[in-house]
Amino acid sequence: MMGGRFGFMFICIIIIAITVFVVYKLLKNNNIKDIGSRDNSLNILNERFARGEIDEEEYNNKKKLLSDHKKQ
């Protein structure tokens, strides 16, 4: 009788662990991460322009590329 209870509890723990793993993977692959990386790219571009590493024409071209990619 104890073996049956232990087996049932073990199966429940396995099911819960699989559910948590699947939810974690789904949340990890969410598109919110992509939005953050695009915003980060724009910040880097702004910093490079402010430091004088790129000129205004290159800045505007790259900014347009980033905004076009963001719309997709």
N, CA, C and O atoms as a Maestro MAE file, in Angstrom:
{
 s_m_m2io_version
 :::
 2.0.0
}

f_m_ct {
 s_m_title
 :::
 protein
 m_atom[288] {
  # First column is atom index #
  i_m_mmod_type
  r_m_x_coord
  r_m_y_coord
  r_m_z_coord
  i_m_residue_number
  s_m_chain_name
  s_m_pdb_residue_name
  s_m_pdb_atom_name
  i_m_atomic_number
  :::
  1 25 0.802 -1.179 0.000 1 A "MET " " N  " 7
  2 3 0.000 0.000 0.000 1 A "MET " " CA " 6
  3 2 0.863 1.269 0.000 1 A "MET " " C  " 6
  4 15 0.497 2.253 -0.642 1 A "MET " " O  " 8
  5 25 1.981 1.264 0.695 2 A "MET " " N  " 7
  6 3 2.871 2.422 0.699 2 A "MET " " CA " 6
  7 2 3.513 2.623 -0.678 2 A "MET " " C  " 6
  8 15 3.755 3.759 -1.086 2 A "MET " " O  " 8
  9 25 3.786 1.543 -1.386 3 A "GLY " " N  " 7
  10 3 4.377 1.645 -2.711 3 A "GLY " " CA " 6
  11 2 3.454 2.358 -3.675 3 A "GLY " " C  " 6
  12 15 3.925 3.108 -4.530 3 A "GLY " " O  " 8
  13 25 2.157 2.146 -3.565 4 A "GLY " " N  " 7
  14 3 1.191 2.805 -4.432 4 A "GLY " " CA " 6
  15 2 1.150 4.306 -4.197 4 A "GLY " " C  " 6
  16 15 1.082 5.089 -5.145 4 A "GLY " " O  " 8
  17 25 1.191 4.701 -2.945 5 A "ARG " " N  " 7
  18 3 1.174 6.128 -2.625 5 A "ARG " " CA " 6
  19 2 2.463 6.797 -3.101 5 A "ARG " " C  " 6
  20 15 2.433 7.895 -3.656 5 A "ARG " " O  " 8
  21 25 3.588 6.130 -2.881 6 A "PHE " " N  " 7
  22 3 4.875 6.678 -3.318 6 A "PHE " " CA " 6
  23 2 4.915 6.804 -4.836 6 A "PHE " " C  " 6
  24 15 5.383 7.814 -5.361 6 A "PHE " " O  " 8
  25 25 4.436 5.805 -5.532 7 A "GLY " " N  " 7
  26 3 4.412 5.838 -6.998 7 A "GLY " " CA " 6
  27 2 3.540 6.960 -7.524 7 A "GLY " " C  " 6
  28 15 3.923 7.661 -8.461 7 A "GLY " " O  " 8
  29 25 2.361 7.136 -6.922 8 A "PHE " " N  " 7
  30 3 1.450 8.201 -7.334 8 A "PHE " " CA " 6
  31 2 2.077 9.574 -7.087 8 A "PHE " " C  " 6
  32 15 1.993 10.461 -7.936 8 A "PHE " " O  " 8
  33 25 2.700 9.741 -5.929 9 A "MET " " N  " 7
  34 3 3.347 11.005 -5.604 9 A "MET " " CA " 6
  35 2 4.508 11.273 -6.565 9 A "MET " " C  " 6
  36 15 4.705 12.409 -6.995 9 A "MET " " O  " 8
  37 25 5.258 10.258 -6.894 10 A "PHE " " N  " 7
  38 3 6.381 10.397 -7.823 10 A "PHE " " CA " 6
  39 2 5.886 10.834 -9.198 10 A "PHE " " C  " 6
  40 15 6.482 11.719 -9.812 10 A "PHE " " O  " 8
  41 25 4.822 10.237 -9.683 11 A "ILE " " N  " 7
  42 3 4.254 10.608 -10.982 11 A "ILE " " CA " 6
  43 2 3.764 12.055 -10.954 11 A "ILE " " C  " 6
  44 15 3.969 12.790 -11.921 11 A "ILE " " O  " 8
  45 25 3.126 12.474 -9.870 12 A "CYS " " N  " 7
  46 3 2.660 13.864 -9.749 12 A "CYS " " CA " 6
  47 2 3.833 14.847 -9.780 12 A "CYS " " C  " 6
  48 15 3.755 15.892 -10.427 12 A "CYS " " O  " 8
  49 25 4.899 14.517 -9.091 13 A "ILE " " N  " 7
  50 3 6.080 15.384 -9.089 13 A "ILE " " CA " 6
  51 2 6.672 15.480 -10.494 13 A "ILE " " C  " 6
  52 15 7.077 16.565 -10.912 13 A "ILE " " O  " 8
  53 25 6.729 14.394 -11.215 14 A "ILE " " N  " 7
  54 3 7.250 14.392 -12.584 14 A "ILE " " CA " 6
  55 2 6.375 15.266 -13.487 14 A "ILE " " C  " 6
  56 15 6.894 16.042 -14.289 14 A "ILE " " O  " 8
  57 25 5.063 15.143 -13.360 15 A "ILE " " N  " 7
  58 3 4.144 15.933 -14.181 15 A "ILE " " CA " 6
  59 2 4.310 17.428 -13.875 15 A "ILE " " C  " 6
  60 15 4.333 18.250 -14.791 15 A "ILE " " O  " 8
  61 25 4.424 17.772 -12.610 16 A "ILE " " N  " 7
  62 3 4.618 19.171 -12.223 16 A "ILE " " CA " 6
  63 2 5.946 19.697 -12.768 16 A "ILE " " C  " 6
  64 15 6.011 20.818 -13.272 16 A "ILE " " O  " 8
  65 25 6.989 18.900 -12.669 17 A "ALA " " N  " 7
  66 3 8.303 19.319 -13.166 17 A "ALA " " CA " 6
  67 2 8.267 19.547 -14.679 17 A "ALA " " C  " 6
  68 15 8.839 20.522 -15.166 17 A "ALA " " O  " 8
  69 25 7.619 18.682 -15.410 18 A "ILE " " N  " 7
  70 3 7.520 18.840 -16.865 18 A "ILE " " CA " 6
  71 2 6.720 20.101 -17.197 18 A "ILE " " C  " 6
  72 15 7.093 20.849 -18.101 18 A "ILE " " O  " 8
  73 25 5.636 20.340 -16.480 19 A "THR " " N  " 7
  74 3 4.820 21.532 -16.708 19 A "THR " " CA " 6
  75 2 5.618 22.801 -16.456 19 A "THR " " C  " 6
  76 15 5.561 23.735 -17.255 19 A "THR " " O  " 8
  77 25 6.357 22.847 -15.359 20 A "VAL " " N  " 7
  78 3 7.182 24.015 -15.042 20 A "VAL " " CA " 6
  79 2 8.235 24.221 -16.125 20 A "VAL " " C  " 6
  80 15 8.484 25.356 -16.532 20 A "VAL " " O  " 8
  81 25 8.850 23.157 -16.590 21 A "PHE " " N  " 7
  82 3 9.867 23.248 -17.629 21 A "PHE " " CA " 6
  83 2 9.289 23.805 -18.927 21 A "PHE " " C  " 6
  84 15 9.899 24.674 -19.551 21 A "PHE " " O  " 8
  85 25 8.129 23.320 -19.339 22 A "VAL " " N  " 7
  86 3 7.505 23.780 -20.579 22 A "VAL " " CA " 6
  87 2 7.124 25.258 -20.471 22 A "VAL " " C  " 6
  88 15 7.363 26.022 -21.406 22 A "VAL " " O  " 8
  89 25 6.541 25.666 -19.356 23 A "VAL " " N  " 7
  90 3 6.172 27.069 -19.162 23 A "VAL " " CA " 6
  91 2 7.421 27.941 -19.180 23 A "VAL " " C  " 6
  92 15 7.410 29.012 -19.789 23 A "VAL " " O  " 8
  93 25 8.480 27.515 -18.537 24 A "TYR " " N  " 7
  94 3 9.739 28.269 -18.525 24 A "TYR " " CA " 6
  95 2 10.270 28.455 -19.943 24 A "TYR " " C  " 6
  96 15 10.672 29.559 -20.311 24 A "TYR " " O  " 8
  97 25 10.276 27.400 -20.735 25 A "LYS " " N  " 7
  98 3 10.787 27.487 -22.104 25 A "LYS " " CA " 6
  99 2 9.933 28.422 -22.953 25 A "LYS " " C  " 6
  100 15 10.463 29.189 -23.756 25 A "LYS " " O  " 8
  101 25 8.617 28.362 -22.780 26 A "LEU " " N  " 7
  102 3 7.732 29.234 -23.551 26 A "LEU " " CA " 6
  103 2 7.953 30.695 -23.184 26 A "LEU " " C  " 6
  104 15 7.977 31.554 -24.066 26 A "LEU " " O  " 8
  105 25 8.112 30.986 -21.909 27 A "LEU " " N  " 7
  106 3 8.338 32.357 -21.484 27 A "LEU " " CA " 6
  107 2 9.714 32.856 -21.895 27 A "LEU " " C  " 6
  108 15 9.877 34.032 -22.222 27 A "LEU " " O  " 8
  109 25 10.689 31.985 -21.882 28 A "LYS " " N  " 7
  110 3 12.053 32.359 -22.249 28 A "LYS " " CA " 6
  111 2 12.142 32.743 -23.723 28 A "LYS " " C  " 6
  112 15 12.908 33.637 -24.085 28 A "LYS " " O  " 8
  113 25 11.373 32.081 -24.565 29 A "ASN " " N  " 7
  114 3 11.422 32.337 -26.001 29 A "ASN " " CA " 6
  115 2 10.439 33.413 -26.434 29 A "ASN " " C  " 6
  116 15 10.160 33.551 -27.625 29 A "ASN " " O  " 8
  117 25 9.915 34.171 -25.492 30 A "ASN " " N  " 7
  118 3 8.933 35.198 -25.795 30 A "ASN " " CA " 6
  119 2 9.562 36.314 -26.620 30 A "ASN " " C  " 6
  120 15 10.770 36.541 -26.547 30 A "ASN " " O  " 8
  121 25 8.740 37.010 -27.406 31 A "ASN " " N  " 7
  122 3 9.236 38.072 -28.283 31 A "ASN " " CA " 6
  123 2 9.635 39.326 -27.530 31 A "ASN " " C  " 6
  124 15 10.234 40.217 -28.133 31 A "ASN " " O  " 8
  125 25 9.343 39.441 -26.272 32 A "ILE " " N  " 7
  126 3 9.728 40.607 -25.493 32 A "ILE " " CA " 6
  127 2 11.244 40.764 -25.519 32 A "ILE " " C  " 6
  128 15 11.756 41.883 -25.526 32 A "ILE " " O  " 8
  129 25 11.940 39.677 -25.534 33 A "LYS " " N  " 7
  130 3 13.395 39.706 -25.594 33 A "LYS " " CA " 6
  131 2 13.876 40.399 -26.864 33 A "LYS " " C  " 6
  132 15 14.843 41.159 -26.823 33 A "LYS " " O  " 8
  133 25 13.213 40.146 -27.989 34 A "ASP " " N  " 7
  134 3 13.589 40.777 -29.250 34 A "ASP " " CA " 6
  135 2 13.384 42.285 -29.199 34 A "ASP " " C  " 6
  136 15 14.210 43.042 -29.709 34 A "ASP " " O  " 8
  137 25 12.295 42.723 -28.590 35 A "ILE " " N  " 7
  138 3 12.021 44.149 -28.490 35 A "ILE " " CA " 6
  139 2 13.124 44.825 -27.683 35 A "ILE " " C  " 6
  140 15 13.590 45.902 -28.053 35 A "ILE " " O  " 8
  141 25 13.537 44.210 -26.599 36 A "GLY " " N  " 7
  142 3 14.605 44.775 -25.781 36 A "GLY " " CA " 6
  143 2 15.906 44.876 -26.523 36 A "GLY " " C  " 6
  144 15 16.636 45.852 -26.347 36 A "GLY " " O  " 8
  145 25 16.224 43.903 -27.346 37 A "SER " " N  " 7
  146 3 17.478 43.954 -28.092 37 A "SER " " CA " 6
  147 2 17.438 45.039 -29.150 37 A "SER " " C  " 6
  148 15 18.470 45.648 -29.434 37 A "SER " " O  " 8
  149 25 16.277 45.303 -29.745 38 A "ARG " " N  " 7
  150 3 16.170 46.385 -30.725 38 A "ARG " " CA " 6
  151 2 16.358 47.730 -30.043 38 A "ARG " " C  " 6
  152 15 17.054 48.603 -30.562 38 A "ARG " " O  " 8
  153 25 15.737 47.899 -28.880 39 A "ASP " " N  " 7
  154 3 15.904 49.143 -28.144 39 A "ASP " " CA " 6
  155 2 17.364 49.334 -27.755 39 A "ASP " " C  " 6
  156 15 17.885 50.448 -27.805 39 A "ASP " " O  " 8
  157 25 18.017 48.257 -27.371 40 A "ASN " " N  " 7
  158 3 19.431 48.313 -27.020 40 A "ASN " " CA " 6
  159 2 20.269 48.715 -28.235 40 A "ASN " " C  " 6
  160 15 21.233 49.468 -28.099 40 A "ASN " " O  " 8
  161 25 19.913 48.223 -29.404 41 A "SER " " N  " 7
  162 3 20.639 48.580 -30.624 41 A "SER " " CA " 6
  163 2 20.523 50.069 -30.901 41 A "SER " " C  " 6
  164 15 21.501 50.707 -31.292 41 A "SER " " O  " 8
  165 25 19.354 50.619 -30.705 42 A "LEU " " N  " 7
  166 3 19.157 52.050 -30.913 42 A "LEU " " CA " 6
  167 2 19.958 52.863 -29.897 42 A "LEU " " C  " 6
  168 15 20.518 53.905 -30.238 42 A "LEU " " O  " 8
  169 25 20.015 52.398 -28.668 43 A "ASN " " N  " 7
  170 3 20.824 53.079 -27.649 43 A "ASN " " CA " 6
  171 2 22.301 53.087 -28.027 43 A "ASN " " C  " 6
  172 15 22.981 54.103 -27.880 43 A "ASN " " O  " 8
  173 25 22.785 51.970 -28.506 44 A "ILE " " N  " 7
  174 3 24.186 51.876 -28.927 44 A "ILE " " CA " 6
  175 2 24.441 52.816 -30.100 44 A "ILE " " C  " 6
  176 15 25.461 53.503 -30.148 44 A "ILE " " O  " 8
  177 25 23.504 52.837 -31.045 45 A "LEU " " N  " 7
  178 3 23.641 53.732 -32.194 45 A "LEU " " CA " 6
  179 2 23.683 55.188 -31.741 45 A "LEU " " C  " 6
  180 15 24.511 55.964 -32.218 45 A "LEU " " O  " 8
  181 25 22.799 55.558 -30.828 46 A "ASN " " N  " 7
  182 3 22.791 56.931 -30.302 46 A "ASN " " CA " 6
  183 2 24.113 57.276 -29.622 46 A "ASN " " C  " 6
  184 15 24.631 58.379 -29.794 46 A "ASN " " O  " 8
  185 25 24.651 56.350 -28.861 47 A "GLU " " N  " 7
  186 3 25.924 56.585 -28.172 47 A "GLU " " CA " 6
  187 2 27.070 56.755 -29.176 47 A "GLU " " C  " 6
  188 15 27.921 57.630 -29.014 47 A "GLU " " O  " 8
  189 25 27.081 55.918 -30.205 48 A "ARG " " N  " 7
  190 3 28.143 56.029 -31.219 48 A "ARG " " CA " 6
  191 2 28.077 57.375 -31.931 48 A "ARG " " C  " 6
  192 15 29.110 57.982 -32.212 48 A "ARG " " O  " 8
  193 25 26.868 57.839 -32.222 49 A "PHE " " N  " 7
  194 3 26.709 59.143 -32.869 49 A "PHE " " CA " 6
  195 2 27.151 60.269 -31.934 49 A "PHE " " C  " 6
  196 15 27.825 61.210 -32.354 49 A "PHE " " O  " 8
  197 25 26.764 60.160 -30.668 50 A "ALA " " N  " 7
  198 3 27.135 61.188 -29.693 50 A "ALA " " CA " 6
  199 2 28.645 61.264 -29.496 50 A "ALA " " C  " 6
  200 15 29.183 62.348 -29.271 50 A "ALA " " O  " 8
  201 25 29.331 60.132 -29.577 51 A "ARG " " N  " 7
  202 3 30.792 60.123 -29.419 51 A "ARG " " CA " 6
  203 2 31.520 60.543 -30.688 51 A "ARG " " C  " 6
  204 15 32.733 60.747 -30.668 51 A "ARG " " O  " 8
  205 25 30.788 60.672 -31.790 52 A "GLY " " N  " 7
  206 3 31.404 61.076 -33.047 52 A "GLY " " CA " 6
  207 2 32.003 59.923 -33.826 52 A "GLY " " C  " 6
  208 15 32.776 60.150 -34.757 52 A "GLY " " O  " 8
  209 25 31.671 58.705 -33.476 53 A "GLU " " N  " 7
  210 3 32.205 57.544 -34.193 53 A "GLU " " CA " 6
  211 2 31.590 57.394 -35.581 53 A "GLU " " C  " 6
  212 15 32.227 56.860 -36.489 53 A "GLU " " O  " 8
  213 25 30.354 57.863 -35.750 54 A "ILE " " N  " 7
  214 3 29.691 57.812 -37.045 54 A "ILE " " CA " 6
  215 2 29.147 59.203 -37.366 54 A "ILE " " C  " 6
  216 15 28.841 59.990 -36.471 54 A "ILE " " O  " 8
  217 25 29.034 59.486 -38.676 55 A "ASP " " N  " 7
  218 3 28.497 60.793 -39.067 55 A "ASP " " CA " 6
  219 2 26.972 60.746 -39.129 55 A "ASP " " C  " 6
  220 15 26.356 59.699 -38.929 55 A "ASP " " O  " 8
  221 25 26.381 61.904 -39.410 56 A "GLU " " N  " 7
  222 3 24.922 62.024 -39.376 56 A "GLU " " CA " 6
  223 2 24.254 61.164 -40.448 56 A "GLU " " C  " 6
  224 15 23.203 60.570 -40.206 56 A "GLU " " O  " 8
  225 25 24.859 61.098 -41.617 57 A "GLU " " N  " 7
  226 3 24.280 60.291 -42.703 57 A "GLU " " CA " 6
  227 2 24.244 58.806 -42.321 57 A "GLU " " C  " 6
  228 15 23.223 58.140 -42.497 57 A "GLU " " O  " 8
  229 25 25.344 58.302 -41.809 58 A "GLU " " N  " 7
  230 3 25.394 56.895 -41.401 58 A "GLU " " CA " 6
  231 2 24.419 56.645 -40.248 58 A "GLU " " C  " 6
  232 15 23.744 55.616 -40.213 58 A "GLU " " O  " 8
  233 25 24.350 57.583 -39.313 59 A "TYR " " N  " 7
  234 3 23.416 57.473 -38.188 59 A "TYR " " CA " 6
  235 2 21.980 57.356 -38.687 59 A "TYR " " C  " 6
  236 15 21.240 56.468 -38.264 59 A "TYR " " O  " 8
  237 25 21.586 58.265 -39.598 60 A "ASN " " N  " 7
  238 3 20.211 58.250 -40.118 60 A "ASN " " CA " 6
  239 2 19.907 56.977 -40.894 60 A "ASN " " C  " 6
  240 15 18.808 56.433 -40.787 60 A "ASN " " O  " 8
  241 25 20.881 56.495 -41.681 61 A "ASN " " N  " 7
  242 3 20.679 55.247 -42.434 61 A "ASN " " CA " 6
  243 2 20.477 54.065 -41.499 61 A "ASN " " C  " 6
  244 15 19.560 53.266 -41.690 61 A "ASN " " O  " 8
  245 25 21.321 53.954 -40.499 62 A "LYS " " N  " 7
  246 3 21.220 52.831 -39.568 62 A "LYS " " CA " 6
  247 2 19.949 52.928 -38.715 62 A "LYS " " C  " 6
  248 15 19.312 51.917 -38.418 62 A "LYS " " O  " 8
  249 25 19.594 54.145 -38.332 63 A "LYS " " N  " 7
  250 3 18.374 54.332 -37.546 63 A "LYS " " CA " 6
  251 2 17.153 53.929 -38.366 63 A "LYS " " C  " 6
  252 15 16.227 53.314 -37.837 63 A "LYS " " O  " 8
  253 25 17.144 54.271 -39.651 64 A "LYS " " N  " 7
  254 3 16.039 53.879 -40.519 64 A "LYS " " CA " 6
  255 2 15.974 52.361 -40.646 64 A "LYS " " C  " 6
  256 15 14.892 51.777 -40.585 64 A "LYS " " O  " 8
  257 25 17.121 51.725 -40.821 65 A "LEU " " N  " 7
  258 3 17.148 50.269 -40.902 65 A "LEU " " CA " 6
  259 2 16.577 49.624 -39.643 65 A "LEU " " C  " 6
  260 15 15.802 48.671 -39.719 65 A "LEU " " O  " 8
  261 25 16.967 50.154 -38.483 66 A "LEU " " N  " 7
  262 3 16.461 49.602 -37.227 66 A "LEU " " CA " 6
  263 2 14.960 49.810 -37.079 66 A "LEU " " C  " 6
  264 15 14.250 48.917 -36.616 66 A "LEU " " O  " 8
  265 25 14.473 50.988 -37.472 67 A "SER " " N  " 7
  266 3 13.035 51.243 -37.331 67 A "SER " " CA " 6
  267 2 12.247 50.414 -38.326 67 A "SER " " C  " 6
  268 15 11.142 49.975 -38.009 67 A "SER " " O  " 8
  269 25 12.785 50.180 -39.541 68 A "ASP " " N  " 7
  270 3 12.111 49.321 -40.522 68 A "ASP " " CA " 6
  271 2 12.060 47.881 -40.014 68 A "ASP " " C  " 6
  272 15 11.049 47.196 -40.174 68 A "ASP " " O  " 8
  273 25 13.134 47.434 -39.413 69 A "HIS " " N  " 7
  274 3 13.195 46.062 -38.879 69 A "HIS " " CA " 6
  275 2 12.230 45.911 -37.700 69 A "HIS " " C  " 6
  276 15 11.644 44.847 -37.501 69 A "HIS " " O  " 8
  277 25 12.072 46.965 -36.934 70 A "LYS " " N  " 7
  278 3 11.191 46.941 -35.761 70 A "LYS " " CA " 6
  279 2 9.734 46.786 -36.172 70 A "LYS " " C  " 6
  280 15 8.955 46.151 -35.460 70 A "LYS " " O  " 8
  281 25 9.354 47.362 -37.318 71 A "LYS " " N  " 7
  282 3 7.974 47.307 -37.793 71 A "LYS " " CA " 6
  283 2 7.589 45.915 -38.249 71 A "LYS " " C  " 6
  284 15 6.405 45.578 -38.247 71 A "LYS " " O  " 8
  285 25 8.545 45.102 -38.635 72 A "GLN " " N  " 7
  286 3 8.258 43.767 -39.172 72 A "GLN " " CA " 6
  287 2 7.841 42.831 -38.134 72 A "GLN " " C  " 6
  288 15 7.564 41.668 -38.427 72 A "GLN " " O  " 8
  :::
 }
 m_bond[287] {
  # First column is bond index #
  i_m_from
  i_m_to
  i_m_order
  :::
  1 1 2 1
  2 2 3 1
  3 3 4 2
  4 3 5 1
  5 5 6 1
  6 6 7 1
  7 7 8 2
  8 7 9 1
  9 9 10 1
  10 10 11 1
  11 11 12 2
  12 11 13 1
  13 13 14 1
  14 14 15 1
  15 15 16 2
  16 15 17 1
  17 17 18 1
  18 18 19 1
  19 19 20 2
  20 19 21 1
  21 21 22 1
  22 22 23 1
  23 23 24 2
  24 23 25 1
  25 25 26 1
  26 26 27 1
  27 27 28 2
  28 27 29 1
  29 29 30 1
  30 30 31 1
  31 31 32 2
  32 31 33 1
  33 33 34 1
  34 34 35 1
  35 35 36 2
  36 35 37 1
  37 37 38 1
  38 38 39 1
  39 39 40 2
  40 39 41 1
  41 41 42 1
  42 42 43 1
  43 43 44 2
  44 43 45 1
  45 45 46 1
  46 46 47 1
  47 47 48 2
  48 47 49 1
  49 49 50 1
  50 50 51 1
  51 51 52 2
  52 51 53 1
  53 53 54 1
  54 54 55 1
  55 55 56 2
  56 55 57 1
  57 57 58 1
  58 58 59 1
  59 59 60 2
  60 59 61 1
  61 61 62 1
  62 62 63 1
  63 63 64 2
  64 63 65 1
  65 65 66 1
  66 66 67 1
  67 67 68 2
  68 67 69 1
  69 69 70 1
  70 70 71 1
  71 71 72 2
  72 71 73 1
  73 73 74 1
  74 74 75 1
  75 75 76 2
  76 75 77 1
  77 77 78 1
  78 78 79 1
  79 79 80 2
  80 79 81 1
  81 81 82 1
  82 82 83 1
  83 83 84 2
  84 83 85 1
  85 85 86 1
  86 86 87 1
  87 87 88 2
  88 87 89 1
  89 89 90 1
  90 90 91 1
  91 91 92 2
  92 91 93 1
  93 93 94 1
  94 94 95 1
  95 95 96 2
  96 95 97 1
  97 97 98 1
  98 98 99 1
  99 99 100 2
  100 99 101 1
  101 101 102 1
  102 102 103 1
  103 103 104 2
  104 103 105 1
  105 105 106 1
  106 106 107 1
  107 107 108 2
  108 107 109 1
  109 109 110 1
  110 110 111 1
  111 111 112 2
  112 111 113 1
  113 113 114 1
  114 114 115 1
  115 115 116 2
  116 115 117 1
  117 117 118 1
  118 118 119 1
  119 119 120 2
  120 119 121 1
  121 121 122 1
  122 122 123 1
  123 123 124 2
  124 123 125 1
  125 125 126 1
  126 126 127 1
  127 127 128 2
  128 127 129 1
  129 129 130 1
  130 130 131 1
  131 131 132 2
  132 131 133 1
  133 133 134 1
  134 134 135 1
  135 135 136 2
  136 135 137 1
  137 137 138 1
  138 138 139 1
  139 139 140 2
  140 139 141 1
  141 141 142 1
  142 142 143 1
  143 143 144 2
  144 143 145 1
  145 145 146 1
  146 146 147 1
  147 147 148 2
  148 147 149 1
  149 149 150 1
  150 150 151 1
  151 151 152 2
  152 151 153 1
  153 153 154 1
  154 154 155 1
  155 155 156 2
  156 155 157 1
  157 157 158 1
  158 158 159 1
  159 159 160 2
  160 159 161 1
  161 161 162 1
  162 162 163 1
  163 163 164 2
  164 163 165 1
  165 165 166 1
  166 166 167 1
  167 167 168 2
  168 167 169 1
  169 169 170 1
  170 170 171 1
  171 171 172 2
  172 171 173 1
  173 173 174 1
  174 174 175 1
  175 175 176 2
  176 175 177 1
  177 177 178 1
  178 178 179 1
  179 179 180 2
  180 179 181 1
  181 181 182 1
  182 182 183 1
  183 183 184 2
  184 183 185 1
  185 185 186 1
  186 186 187 1
  187 187 188 2
  188 187 189 1
  189 189 190 1
  190 190 191 1
  191 191 192 2
  192 191 193 1
  193 193 194 1
  194 194 195 1
  195 195 196 2
  196 195 197 1
  197 197 198 1
  198 198 199 1
  199 199 200 2
  200 199 201 1
  201 201 202 1
  202 202 203 1
  203 203 204 2
  204 203 205 1
  205 205 206 1
  206 206 207 1
  207 207 208 2
  208 207 209 1
  209 209 210 1
  210 210 211 1
  211 211 212 2
  212 211 213 1
  213 213 214 1
  214 214 215 1
  215 215 216 2
  216 215 217 1
  217 217 218 1
  218 218 219 1
  219 219 220 2
  220 219 221 1
  221 221 222 1
  222 222 223 1
  223 223 224 2
  224 223 225 1
  225 225 226 1
  226 226 227 1
  227 227 228 2
  228 227 229 1
  229 229 230 1
  230 230 231 1
  231 231 232 2
  232 231 233 1
  233 233 234 1
  234 234 235 1
  235 235 236 2
  236 235 237 1
  237 237 238 1
  238 238 239 1
  239 239 240 2
  240 239 241 1
  241 241 242 1
  242 242 243 1
  243 243 244 2
  244 243 245 1
  245 245 246 1
  246 246 247 1
  247 247 248 2
  248 247 249 1
  249 249 250 1
  250 250 251 1
  251 251 252 2
  252 251 253 1
  253 253 254 1
  254 254 255 1
  255 255 256 2
  256 255 257 1
  257 257 258 1
  258 258 259 1
  259 259 260 2
  260 259 261 1
  261 261 262 1
  262 262 263 1
  263 263 264 2
  264 263 265 1
  265 265 266 1
  266 266 267 1
  267 267 268 2
  268 267 269 1
  269 269 270 1
  270 270 271 1
  271 271 272 2
  272 271 273 1
  273 273 274 1
  274 274 275 1
  275 275 276 2
  276 275 277 1
  277 277 278 1
  278 278 279 1
  279 279 280 2
  280 279 281 1
  281 281 282 1
  282 282 283 1
  283 283 284 2
  284 283 285 1
  285 285 286 1
  286 286 287 1
  287 287 288 2
  :::
 }
}
